[in-house]
Amino acid sequence: MESLMTVSSEPIAITVVGDVIVDRHFYHSDEGVVELVELGGAAGLIRLLQEVVQAGNASSCSTVRLDVDTPEPAEFPPASNAYAVWAPYRQSKKKDEPKIWRVARPHGLRGPWILDKR
């Protein structure tokens, strides 16, 4: 059986289908708040797979594609937006170590189904 770590010289094709959402990241620090908006869900998975294919030196003929329409983030309805507030945290108790970003307050998706009490 071939190891998962073995890189094949044969081209591969990966097609991803699924829900695409808008990820809205709010980075809160002493300097203020910055918002980063990007497509998430299946579109986020595509970005990850593309990085894996590139890092693994897969065949130059290898492709990764998203098989759904992806409008601009502003075109998505509010119910398709996910929210998270990020803040800098210490990695350990050492004060001289650089801080890392972690989710301080996840807010998830907001949509009409959240209010449905069935």
Secondary structure, DSSP 8 states (H G I E B T S, - for coil): ---TT---SS--EEEE-S-EEEEEEEEEETTEEEEEEEEEEHHHHHHHHHHHHHHTT--TT-EEEE-S----GGGS-GGGEEEEEEEEEESSS-TTS-EEEEEEEEEEE--HHHH---
